[in-house]
Amino acid sequence: MPSLVDLGTLTEPVTIRGQKLEVQGISARSLLLLLQRFPELRMMMAGRAKDLEPDQMLNMMPQAVTVVIACGLGKPGDKEEEAAAEQLAVGEQLLLFRAIWRISFPEGLQSFMEALEALAVDVAGSGNLGQGQVPKSPGQSNGASQTDTGSSAPGPTPPDNSQPGVTSASEEKPLNA
């Protein structure tokens, strides 16, 4: 049976100034890097672009494009690669960005966002929000009586993610583009 290793990395060649570069799609790790560095992008993906001032989006975009290019060249977080991407002409940046976008979202961003929203609904509906809860067998007790637990689910208490500028998945709205 084939494995993921057999697939290799999906790439697309892009020629810039006579040099053929192989770009790849944005991985989950690279997407996380982008969302951590650009709160405005996080808001846009949460369907909250209307909460941003136009200047915020304009100021973020050039730097975000260079970070996307570095990620698409397989060098997420590489400051030297980001600086080199910043020196490219806007048309060259666009060639790279478009190829990275096509590979990252082969069915389009709308489809990706819908799948992400469906996953969030599935996870929320399962009651397992990534807290390492293991289902117990029918005869197994969790050590607490029904009166002890109230309405809380068994397992550890979820961490407090109430950082400024960060919203929970339940507060975010899907991108409706």
Secondary structure as a PSIPRED ss2 file (coil, helix, strand):
# PSIPRED VFORMAT (PSIPRED V4.0)

   1 M C   1.000  0.000  0.000
   2 P C   1.000  0.000  0.000
   3 S C   1.000  0.000  0.000
   4 L H   0.000  1.000  0.000
   5 V H   0.000  1.000  0.000
   6 D H   0.000  1.000  0.000
   7 L H   0.000  1.000  0.000
   8 G C   1.000  0.000  0.000
   9 T C   1.000  0.000  0.000
  10 L C   1.000  0.000  0.000
  11 T E   0.000  0.000  1.000
  12 E E   0.000  0.000  1.000
  13 P E   0.000  0.000  1.000
  14 V E   0.000  0.000  1.000
  15 T E   0.000  0.000  1.000
  16 I E   0.000  0.000  1.000
  17 R C   1.000  0.000  0.000
  18 G C   1.000  0.000  0.000
  19 Q E   0.000  0.000  1.000
  20 K E   0.000  0.000  1.000
  21 L E   0.000  0.000  1.000
  22 E E   0.000  0.000  1.000
  23 V E   0.000  0.000  1.000
  24 Q E   0.000  0.000  1.000
  25 G C   1.000  0.000  0.000
  26 I C   1.000  0.000  0.000
  27 S C   1.000  0.000  0.000
  28 A H   0.000  1.000  0.000
  29 R H   0.000  1.000  0.000
  30 S H   0.000  1.000  0.000
  31 L H   0.000  1.000  0.000
  32 L H   0.000  1.000  0.000
  33 L H   0.000  1.000  0.000
  34 L H   0.000  1.000  0.000
  35 L H   0.000  1.000  0.000
  36 Q H   0.000  1.000  0.000
  37 R H   0.000  1.000  0.000
  38 F C   1.000  0.000  0.000
  39 P H   0.000  1.000  0.000
  40 E H   0.000  1.000  0.000
  41 L H   0.000  1.000  0.000
  42 R H   0.000  1.000  0.000
  43 M H   0.000  1.000  0.000
  44 M H   0.000  1.000  0.000
  45 M H   0.000  1.000  0.000
  46 A C   1.000  0.000  0.000
  47 G C   1.000  0.000  0.000
  48 R C   1.000  0.000  0.000
  49 A H   0.000  1.000  0.000
  50 K H   0.000  1.000  0.000
  51 D H   0.000  1.000  0.000
  52 L C   1.000  0.000  0.000
  53 E C   1.000  0.000  0.000
  54 P H   0.000  1.000  0.000
  55 D H   0.000  1.000  0.000
  56 Q H   0.000  1.000  0.000
  57 M H   0.000  1.000  0.000
  58 L H   0.000  1.000  0.000
  59 N H   0.000  1.000  0.000
  60 M H   0.000  1.000  0.000
  61 M H   0.000  1.000  0.000
  62 P H   0.000  1.000  0.000
  63 Q H   0.000  1.000  0.000
  64 A H   0.000  1.000  0.000
  65 V H   0.000  1.000  0.000
  66 T H   0.000  1.000  0.000
  67 V H   0.000  1.000  0.000
  68 V H   0.000  1.000  0.000
  69 I H   0.000  1.000  0.000
  70 A H   0.000  1.000  0.000
  71 C H   0.000  1.000  0.000
  72 G H   0.000  1.000  0.000
  73 L C   1.000  0.000  0.000
  74 G C   1.000  0.000  0.000
  75 K C   1.000  0.000  0.000
  76 P C   1.000  0.000  0.000
  77 G C   1.000  0.000  0.000
  78 D C   1.000  0.000  0.000
  79 K H   0.000  1.000  0.000
  80 E H   0.000  1.000  0.000
  81 E H   0.000  1.000  0.000
  82 E H   0.000  1.000  0.000
  83 A H   0.000  1.000  0.000
  84 A H   0.000  1.000  0.000
  85 A H   0.000  1.000  0.000
  86 E H   0.000  1.000  0.000
  87 Q C   1.000  0.000  0.000
  88 L C   1.000  0.000  0.000
  89 A C   1.000  0.000  0.000
  90 V H   0.000  1.000  0.000
  91 G H   0.000  1.000  0.000
  92 E H   0.000  1.000  0.000
  93 Q H   0.000  1.000  0.000
  94 L H   0.000  1.000  0.000
  95 L H   0.000  1.000  0.000
  96 L H   0.000  1.000  0.000
  97 F H   0.000  1.000  0.000
  98 R H   0.000  1.000  0.000
  99 A H   0.000  1.000  0.000
 100 I H   0.000  1.000  0.000
 101 W H   0.000  1.000  0.000
 102 R H   0.000  1.000  0.000
 103 I H   0.000  1.000  0.000
 104 S H   0.000  1.000  0.000
 105 F C   1.000  0.000  0.000
 106 P C   1.000  0.000  0.000
 107 E C   1.000  0.000  0.000
 108 G C   1.000  0.000  0.000
 109 L H   0.000  1.000  0.000
 110 Q H   0.000  1.000  0.000
 111 S H   0.000  1.000  0.000
 112 F H   0.000  1.000  0.000
 113 M H   0.000  1.000  0.000
 114 E H   0.000  1.000  0.000
 115 A H   0.000  1.000  0.000
 116 L H   0.000  1.000  0.000
 117 E H   0.000  1.000  0.000
 118 A H   0.000  1.000  0.000
 119 L H   0.000  1.000  0.000
 120 A H   0.000  1.000  0.000
 121 V H   0.000  1.000  0.000
 122 D H   0.000  1.000  0.000
 123 V H   0.000  1.000  0.000
 124 A H   0.000  1.000  0.000
 125 G H   0.000  1.000  0.000
 126 S H   0.000  1.000  0.000
 127 G C   1.000  0.000  0.000
 128 N C   1.000  0.000  0.000
 129 L C   1.000  0.000  0.000
 130 G C   1.000  0.000  0.000
 131 Q C   1.000  0.000  0.000
 132 G C   1.000  0.000  0.000
 133 Q C   1.000  0.000  0.000
 134 V C   1.000  0.000  0.000
 135 P C   1.000  0.000  0.000
 136 K C   1.000  0.000  0.000
 137 S C   1.000  0.000  0.000
 138 P C   1.000  0.000  0.000
 139 G C   1.000  0.000  0.000
 140 Q C   1.000  0.000  0.000
 141 S C   1.000  0.000  0.000
 142 N C   1.000  0.000  0.000
 143 G C   1.000  0.000  0.000
 144 A C   1.000  0.000  0.000
 145 S C   1.000  0.000  0.000
 146 Q H   0.000  1.000  0.000
 147 T H   0.000  1.000  0.000
 148 D H   0.000  1.000  0.000
 149 T H   0.000  1.000  0.000
 150 G C   1.000  0.000  0.000
 151 S C   1.000  0.000  0.000
 152 S C   1.000  0.000  0.000
 153 A C   1.000  0.000  0.000
 154 P C   1.000  0.000  0.000
 155 G C   1.000  0.000  0.000
 156 P C   1.000  0.000  0.000
 157 T C   1.000  0.000  0.000
 158 P C   1.000  0.000  0.000
 159 P C   1.000  0.000  0.000
 160 D C   1.000  0.000  0.000
 161 N C   1.000  0.000  0.000
 162 S C   1.000  0.000  0.000
 163 Q C   1.000  0.000  0.000
 164 P C   1.000  0.000  0.000
 165 G C   1.000  0.000  0.000
 166 V C   1.000  0.000  0.000
 167 T C   1.000  0.000  0.000
 168 S C   1.000  0.000  0.000
 169 A C   1.000  0.000  0.000
 170 S C   1.000  0.000  0.000
 171 E C   1.000  0.000  0.000
 172 E C   1.000  0.000  0.000
 173 K C   1.000  0.000  0.000
 174 P C   1.000  0.000  0.000
 175 L C   1.000  0.000  0.000
 176 N C   1.000  0.000  0.000
 177 A C   1.000  0.000  0.000
